[in-house]
């Protein structure tokens, strides 16, 4: 799996949207940007959208679910392996869920004990939300381009990060949009015993509403046996609610109530990103079918982008090919123009060359004929008479003559002598054919003839 490189945290309380972007550093996630938007406004795609880069550097999108839609319940369960925890919680759902199990989305988070004594039980906070609420919330995020990988309750991170050094009730007061939300966490014997979201109306009634909750929870704690002493109360409020928390504490009790500043939203977002990146946060309210659909959408998007890239490369290849064809065509046209410009001179040169070759051939033929006649006459015996010499095809000599009837052997000798005639150190004739001798009527003379082939370069 690719390394987690970027984490986005989205707060969608009321009509406002707050988006924080974190990037992975050497040892931690660091704030890289922050944007405020109105509900329904598209989120920056370069921050939240996922593309093929997800294969190399993962991006995690976290969204915070509004607290007024969540029902929280604390369970004390026997210790077990993490793989068995969900099954154990599922057995308790019908008892603790305010809605039928088929109509809810739920998840849980283990809460470590702050007690130094070993315990055989473990504390688990179960979050239950109506499925219709989750689907509507995720659908609204999708319209802004945000596909959430995790759906969390931010105050669980603050609860786990709070240093609990005494037993009592810890009241968290937060302003979400135009409304206030209050969470009450009851710690006794180092263990979280109760965790409740309080419905608040208007600031002037906050003190009475919180006081009623404290009385009701204290009475329930006494019945269940975990409340052994009057609760000490500590108010934890965000920077925007700290003064209001002090006023509430003064109005509802004369006892000393410590009001301390809670985490600002950006610090809470940082904690959320860090715990998710480290795999420390188990609670996730995104239904499995949404996760599967988002994953398939991402895969389809990667395939479409890959096909688009291949198509663009193909079109680029076509452009390069046709561009190269045009360049070659242009070069060929230039060459054709140059050829056309010199074609007249070239044709004239070929004609002149042909004429020269013909003249040279004629000269060679003339010399060959003269050389042949000279050697033929020099080697002709006195007893023989040469009647004619015919020169054919530039290389064949046909000799005809007459000899006395008693001198026919001289014809053969003459034929043999010509086959051995040398000119410039090479035989004059390639071949000298045997003579043909015909005795004339009356037997006084004999007609003879034979052919010979001149040895000459340049003639075939």
C-alpha positions as semicolon CSV with decimal commas, in nm:
position;residue;x (nm);y (nm);z (nm)
1;X;0,000;0,000;0,000
2;X;0,123;0,348;-0,084
3;X;0,245;0,573;0,197
4;X;-0,006;0,820;0,341
5;X;0,104;1,162;0,219
6;X;-0,192;1,398;0,268
7;X;-0,482;1,414;0,515
8;X;-0,785;1,644;0,487
9;X;-1,016;1,712;0,782
10;X;-1,358;1,867;0,715
11;X;-1,584;2,021;0,979
12;X;-1,940;2,058;0,848
13;X;-2,127;2,214;1,138
14;X;-2,430;2,423;1,046
15;X;-2,398;2,640;0,735
16;X;-2,020;2,674;0,760
17;X;-1,749;2,445;0,628
18;X;-1,397;2,440;0,764
19;X;-1,132;2,240;0,578
20;X;-0,780;2,170;0,702
21;X;-0,510;2,012;0,491
22;X;-0,217;1,827;0,648
23;X;0,092;1,684;0,480
24;X;0,326;1,418;0,611
25;X;0,654;1,543;0,752
26;X;0,954;1,354;0,876
27;X;0,782;1,236;1,196
28;X;0,438;1,399;1,203
29;X;0,158;1,557;1,002
30;X;0,190;1,933;0,959
31;X;-0,077;2,188;0,872
32;X;-0,037;2,285;0,505
33;X;-0,350;2,494;0,451
34;X;-0,690;2,598;0,583
35;X;-1,005;2,711;0,402
36;X;-1,346;2,836;0,516
37;X;-1,649;2,790;0,290
38;X;-2,024;2,799;0,300
39;X;-2,241;2,488;0,285
40;X;-2,286;2,359;-0,069
41;X;-1,976;2,533;-0,201
42;X;-1,744;2,308;-0,400
43;X;-1,430;2,214;-0,215
44;X;-1,093;2,266;-0,389
45;X;-1,039;1,964;-0,611
46;X;-0,661;1,986;-0,587
47;X;-0,699;1,929;-0,212
48;X;-0,968;1,663;-0,183
49;X;-0,998;1,485;-0,521
50;X;-0,817;1,156;-0,574
51;X;-0,645;1,061;-0,898
52;X;-0,377;0,820;-1,020
53;X;-0,131;0,987;-0,781
54;X;-0,315;0,794;-0,506
55;X;-0,125;0,486;-0,625
56;X;0,202;0,649;-0,517
57;X;0,103;0,882;-0,231
58;X;-0,227;0,816;-0,053
59;X;-0,472;1,087;0,047
60;X;-0,709;1,045;0,344
61;X;-1,035;1,242;0,367
62;X;-1,184;1,273;0,717
63;X;-1,522;1,434;0,793
64;X;-1,667;1,526;1,132
65;X;-2,025;1,421;1,193
66;X;-2,241;1,682;1,373
67;X;-2,283;1,578;1,736
68;X;-2,657;1,640;1,754
69;X;-2,710;1,337;1,528
70;X;-2,505;1,096;1,741
71;X;-2,607;0,876;2,033
72;X;-2,317;0,771;2,260
73;X;-2,308;0,491;2,513
74;X;-2,029;0,358;2,736
75;X;-1,996;-0,020;2,775
76;X;-1,782;-0,216;3,018
77;X;-1,688;-0,541;2,841
78;X;-1,451;-0,826;2,924
79;X;-1,109;-0,788;2,772
80;X;-1,070;-0,963;2,437
81;X;-0,879;-0,952;2,111
82;X;-0,954;-0,663;1,878
83;X;-1,096;-0,910;1,625
84;X;-1,362;-1,016;1,878
85;X;-1,453;-0,668;2,003
86;X;-1,703;-0,585;1,727
87;X;-1,887;-0,912;1,784
88;X;-1,915;-0,842;2,156
89;X;-2,049;-0,491;2,094
90;X;-2,294;-0,620;1,834
91;X;-2,453;-0,844;2,097
92;X;-2,529;-0,531;2,302
93;X;-2,671;-0,319;2,018
94;X;-3,035;-0,411;2,066
95;X;-3,011;-0,305;2,431
96;X;-2,840;0,030;2,379
97;X;-2,958;0,146;2,034
98;X;-3,247;0,398;2,029
99;X;-3,342;0,271;1,680
100;X;-3,381;-0,075;1,524
101;X;-3,042;-0,223;1,441
102;X;-3,126;-0,241;1,068
103;X;-3,175;0,137;1,060
104;X;-2,849;0,245;1,221
105;X;-2,480;0,284;1,150
106;X;-2,254;0,218;1,445
107;X;-1,889;0,201;1,542
108;X;-1,688;0,193;1,861
109;X;-1,368;0,319;2,021
110;X;-1,169;0,162;2,302
111;X;-1,102;0,399;2,592
112;X;-0,787;0,316;2,787
113;X;-0,818;0,302;3,164
114;X;-0,642;0,574;3,365
115;X;-0,625;0,349;3,673
116;X;-0,294;0,197;3,780
117;X;-0,472;-0,115;3,905
118;X;-0,517;-0,407;3,662
119;X;-0,872;-0,451;3,537
120;X;-1,038;-0,750;3,377
121;X;-1,281;-0,524;3,193
122;X;-1,228;-0,277;2,910
123;X;-1,416;0,046;2,838
124;X;-1,573;0,095;2,496
125;X;-1,761;0,400;2,367
126;X;-2,025;0,303;2,111
127;X;-2,151;0,565;1,864
128;X;-2,491;0,505;1,703
129;X;-2,635;0,717;1,419
130;X;-2,948;0,675;1,210
131;X;-2,851;0,533;0,870
132;X;-3,065;0,791;0,690
133;X;-2,873;1,073;0,864
134;X;-2,537;0,928;0,763
135;X;-2,645;0,872;0,403
136;X;-2,787;1,224;0,378
137;X;-2,471;1,373;0,529
138;X;-2,238;1,179;0,298
139;X;-2,458;1,264;0,000
140;X;-2,429;1,635;0,083
141;X;-2,051;1,600;0,101
142;X;-2,043;1,424;-0,236
143;X;-2,215;1,721;-0,401
144;X;-1,921;1,937;-0,290
145;X;-1,666;1,690;-0,428
146;X;-1,568;1,539;-0,092
147;X;-1,564;1,158;-0,069
148;X;-1,504;1,078;0,297
149;X;-1,283;0,783;0,389
150;X;-1,358;0,830;0,759
151;X;-1,657;0,976;0,944
152;X;-1,557;1,062;1,299
153;X;-1,675;1,229;1,619
154;X;-1,407;1,489;1,690
155;X;-1,464;1,521;2,064
156;X;-1,359;1,160;2,117
157;X;-1,007;1,271;2,023
158;X;-1,023;1,554;2,276
159;X;-1,159;1,317;2,539
160;X;-0,868;1,077;2,487
161;X;-0,617;1,364;2,489
162;X;-0,750;1,519;2,811
163;X;-0,534;1,459;3,116
164;X;-0,762;1,305;3,380
165;X;-0,603;1,352;3,722
166;X;-0,913;1,322;3,944
167;X;-1,254;1,159;3,958
168;X;-1,555;1,366;3,857
169;X;-1,758;1,504;3,570
170;X;-1,580;1,668;3,278
171;X;-1,812;1,899;3,087
172;X;-1,705;1,989;2,731
173;X;-1,879;2,296;2,588
174;X;-1,843;2,367;2,217
175;X;-1,995;2,611;1,973
176;X;-2,086;2,453;1,640
177;X;-2,209;2,716;1,400
178;X;-2,483;2,909;1,579
179;X;-2,553;2,631;1,830
180;X;-2,381;2,505;2,142
181;X;-2,316;2,139;2,216
182;X;-2,222;1,996;2,552
183;X;-2,065;1,659;2,628
184;X;-2,034;1,515;2,976
185;X;-1,769;1,253;3,056
186;X;-1,780;1,089;3,401
187;X;-1,453;0,940;3,523
188;X;-1,436;0,730;3,840
189;X;-1,158;0,501;3,956
190;X;-0,964;0,593;3,643
191;X;-1,239;0,455;3,419
192;X;-1,484;0,633;3,192
193;X;-1,825;0,541;3,334
194;X;-2,060;0,763;3,132
195;X;-2,030;0,978;2,819
196;X;-2,334;1,176;2,709
197;X;-2,424;1,449;2,462
198;X;-2,644;1,710;2,633
199;X;-2,918;1,885;2,437
200;X;-2,877;2,261;2,504
201;X;-3,127;2,527;2,407
202;X;-3,027;2,890;2,474
203;X;-2,736;3,032;2,678
204;X;-2,961;3,159;2,958
205;X;-3,081;2,801;3,020
206;X;-2,742;2,630;2,991
207;X;-2,671;2,633;3,367
208;X;-3,004;2,473;3,458
209;X;-2,977;2,212;3,182
210;X;-2,626;2,111;3,284
211;X;-2,729;2,099;3,652
212;X;-3,025;1,872;3,572
213;X;-2,798;1,640;3,379
214;X;-2,549;1,622;3,664
215;X;-2,823;1,532;3,912
216;X;-2,973;1,266;3,684
217;X;-2,639;1,107;3,598
218;X;-2,524;1,114;3,962
219;X;-2,844;0,939;4,069
220;X;-2,796;0,676;3,795
221;X;-2,433;0,632;3,897
222;X;-2,532;0,565;4,255
223;X;-2,781;0,302;4,141
224;X;-2,521;0,135;3,917
225;X;-2,264;0,147;4,194
226;X;-1,981;0,339;4,028
227;X;-2,050;0,680;4,192
228;X;-1,912;0,668;4,545
229;X;-1,864;1,041;4,616
230;X;-2,015;1,373;4,504
231;X;-1,876;1,462;4,162
232;X;-1,617;1,729;4,112
233;X;-1,699;1,929;3,801
234;X;-1,451;2,066;3,548
235;X;-1,560;2,271;3,246
236;X;-1,358;2,237;2,926
237;X;-1,452;2,496;2,667
238;X;-1,317;2,607;2,336
239;X;-1,161;2,952;2,304
240;X;-1,487;3,094;2,172
241;X;-1,688;2,946;2,464
242;X;-1,453;2,986;2,761
243;X;-1,610;3,305;2,900
244;X;-1,959;3,160;2,863
245;X;-1,841;2,848;3,051
246;X;-1,723;3,061;3,344
247;X;-2,061;3,240;3,356
248;X;-2,244;2,906;3,353
249;X;-2,030;2,771;3,635
250;X;-2,093;3,080;3,850
251;X;-2,467;3,068;3,785
252;X;-2,526;2,703;3,863
253;X;-2,321;2,633;4,176
254;X;-2,132;2,803;4,453
255;X;-1,873;2,528;4,453
256;X;-1,543;2,583;4,283
257;X;-1,573;2,481;3,919
258;X;-1,257;2,492;3,712
259;X;-1,312;2,627;3,362
260;X;-1,018;2,556;3,133
261;X;-0,961;2,618;2,765
262;X;-1,016;2,321;2,541
263;X;-0,852;2,248;2,210
264;X;-0,903;2,501;1,931
265;X;-1,053;2,347;1,614
266;X;-0,723;2,345;1,426
267;X;-0,554;2,155;1,710
268;X;-0,843;1,910;1,720
269;X;-0,813;1,861;1,342
270;X;-0,440;1,801;1,379
271;X;-0,505;1,539;1,647
272;X;-0,767;1,373;1,428
273;X;-0,526;1,353;1,132
274;X;-0,241;1,218;1,344
275;X;-0,447;0,946;1,511
276;X;-0,601;0,836;1,180
277;X;-0,261;0,825;1,009
278;X;-0,113;0,622;1,295
279;X;-0,407;0,378;1,294
280;X;-0,500;0,472;1,652
281;X;-0,857;0,575;1,575
282;X;-1,095;0,282;1,538
283;X;-1,428;0,464;1,521
284;X;-1,546;0,517;1,162
285;X;-1,913;0,570;1,073
286;X;-1,881;0,545;0,692
287;X;-2,094;0,245;0,583
288;X;-1,911;-0,033;0,402
289;X;-2,121;0,010;0,086
290;X;-2,012;0,374;0,060
291;X;-1,647;0,275;0,102
292;X;-1,683;0,011;-0,170
293;X;-1,857;0,258;-0,404
294;X;-1,589;0,523;-0,350
295;X;-1,317;0,267;-0,417
296;X;-1,484;0,153;-0,738
297;X;-1,530;0,514;-0,846
298;X;-1,160;0,576;-0,787
299;X;-1,064;0,266;-0,988
300;X;-1,295;0,369;-1,273
301;X;-1,148;0,718;-1,265
302;X;-0,792;0,583;-1,285
303;X;-0,888;0,363;-1,581
304;X;-1,058;0,650;-1,761
305;X;-0,759;0,876;-1,703
306;X;-0,526;0,601;-1,824
307;X;-0,736;0,552;-2,138
308;X;-0,744;0,928;-2,188
309;X;-0,366;0,943;-2,154
310;X;-0,325;0,659;-2,405
311;X;-0,560;0,836;-2,645
312;X;-0,369;1,161;-2,606
313;X;-0,040;0,980;-2,670
314;X;-0,195;0,816;-2,976
315;X;-0,314;1,151;-3,109
316;X;0,026;1,301;-3,034
317;X;0,188;1,014;-3,223
318;X;-0,044;1,079;-3,518
319;X;0,044;1,448;-3,515
320;X;0,415;1,367;-3,507
321;X;0,370;1,111;-3,787
322;X;0,177;1,345;-4,014
323;X;0,419;1,624;-3,931
324;X;0,711;1,401;-4,031
325;X;0,527;1,303;-4,350
326;X;0,480;1,669;-4,437
327;X;0,849;1,738;-4,375
328;X;0,954;1,445;-4,593
329;X;0,704;1,552;-4,861
330;X;0,848;1,902;-4,851
331;X;1,201;1,767;-4,882
332;X;1,098;1,539;-5,169
333;X;0,933;1,829;-5,350
334;X;1,255;2,027;-5,313
335;X;1,456;1,736;-5,453
336;X;1,206;1,695;-5,739
337;X;1,245;2,064;-5,816
338;X;1,622;2,036;-5,819
339;X;1,602;1,725;-6,039
340;X;1,367;1,904;-6,277
341;X;1,607;2,198;-6,289
342;X;1,904;1,981;-6,388
343;X;1,714;1,719;-6,592
344;X;1,786;1,901;-6,922
345;X;2,158;1,915;-6,856
346;X;2,157;1,554;-6,739
347;X;1,977;1,435;-7,055
348;X;2,220;1,624;-7,275
349;X;2,510;1,470;-7,084
350;X;2,367;1,121;-7,139
351;X;2,329;1,189;-7,510
352;X;2,684;1,318;-7,534
353;X;2,809;1,012;-7,345
354;X;2,618;0,783;-7,582
355;X;2,767;0,958;-7,886
356;X;3,117;0,931;-7,743
357;X;3,065;0,560;-7,675
358;X;2,945;0,506;-8,033
359;X;3,243;0,692;-8,175
360;X;3,480;0,503;-7,948
361;X;3,317;0,179;-8,056
362;X;3,363;0,266;-8,418
363;X;3,728;0,348;-8,360
364;X;3,779;0,021;-8,171
365;X;3,609;-0,173;-8,449
366;X;3,825;-0,010;-8,707
367;X;4,146;-0,089;-8,521
368;X;4,032;-0,444;-8,450
369;X;3,952;-0,502;-8,815
370;X;4,285;-0,361;-8,928
371;X;4,480;-0,563;-8,672
372;X;4,293;-0,876;-8,771
373;X;4,353;-0,822;-9,145
374;X;4,720;-0,759;-9,079
375;X;4,770;-1,081;-8,886
376;X;4,557;-1,281;-9,128
377;X;4,763;-1,162;-9,422
378;X;5,095;-1,211;-9,242
379;X;5,016;-1,573;-9,156
380;X;4,854;-1,666;-9,491
381;X;5,063;-1,937;-9,669
382;X;5,170;-1,855;-10,022
383;X;4,993;-2,165;-10,153
384;X;4,655;-2,036;-10,038
385;X;4,448;-1,763;-10,189
386;X;4,223;-1,546;-9,962
387;X;3,906;-1,456;-10,147
388;X;3,717;-1,254;-9,882
389;X;3,717;-1,144;-9,520
390;X;3,379;-1,063;-9,362
391;X;3,372;-0,875;-9,023
392;X;3,043;-0,929;-8,835
393;X;2,902;-0,805;-8,500
394;X;3,231;-0,637;-8,415
395;X;3,405;-0,964;-8,327
396;X;3,349;-1,242;-8,582
397;X;3,574;-1,280;-8,886
398;X;3,477;-1,516;-9,167
399;X;3,764;-1,606;-9,402
400;X;3,702;-1,759;-9,747
401;X;3,963;-1,870;-10,001
402;X;4,085;-2,115;-10,268
403;X;4,370;-2,366;-10,259
404;X;4,519;-2,610;-10,513
405;X;4,385;-2,960;-10,468
406;X;4,718;-3,086;-10,338
407;X;4,759;-2,806;-10,080
408;X;4,456;-2,869;-9,859
409;X;4,677;-2,958;-9,556
410;X;4,805;-2,603;-9,571
411;X;4,449;-2,485;-9,493
412;X;4,451;-2,678;-9,165
413;X;4,798;-2,546;-9,082
414;X;4,678;-2,192;-9,152
415;X;4,375;-2,243;-8,928
416;X;4,597;-2,372;-8,645
417;X;4,844;-2,085;-8,686
418;X;4,570;-1,823;-8,652
419;X;4,451;-1,976;-8,323
420;X;4,798;-1,914;-8,182
421;X;4,849;-1,562;-8,313
422;X;4,943;-1,317;-8,031
423;X;4,880;-0,943;-8,010
424;X;5,028;-0,736;-7,728
425;X;5,106;-1,053;-7,530
426;X;4,755;-1,202;-7,558
427;X;4,588;-1,428;-7,812
428;X;4,434;-1,233;-8,098
429;X;4,139;-1,468;-8,125
430;X;3,922;-1,617;-7,853
431;X;3,840;-1,908;-8,080
432;X;3,921;-2,024;-8,433
433;X;3,673;-2,278;-8,569
434;X;3,784;-2,573;-8,780
435;X;3,793;-2,505;-9,154
436;X;3,540;-2,634;-9,401
437;X;3,700;-2,759;-9,729
438;X;3,495;-2,829;-10,042
439;X;3,664;-2,972;-10,360
440;X;3,557;-2,784;-10,671
441;X;3,422;-2,973;-10,978
442;X;3,711;-3,112;-11,184
443;X;3,922;-3,170;-10,871
444;X;4,184;-2,904;-10,954
445;X;4,102;-2,664;-10,663
446;X;3,934;-2,666;-10,326
447;X;3,720;-2,390;-10,165
448;X;3,770;-2,336;-9,794
449;X;3,632;-2,113;-9,515
450;X;3,631;-2,085;-9,136
451;X;3,529;-1,833;-8,869
452;X;3,722;-1,682;-8,582
453;X;3,626;-1,466;-8,285
454;X;3,836;-1,164;-8,199
455;X;3,945;-1,113;-7,839
456;X;3,834;-0,753;-7,768
457;X;3,735;-0,577;-7,446
458;X;3,410;-0,379;-7,452
459;X;3,233;-0,596;-7,716
460;X;3,018;-0,899;-7,659
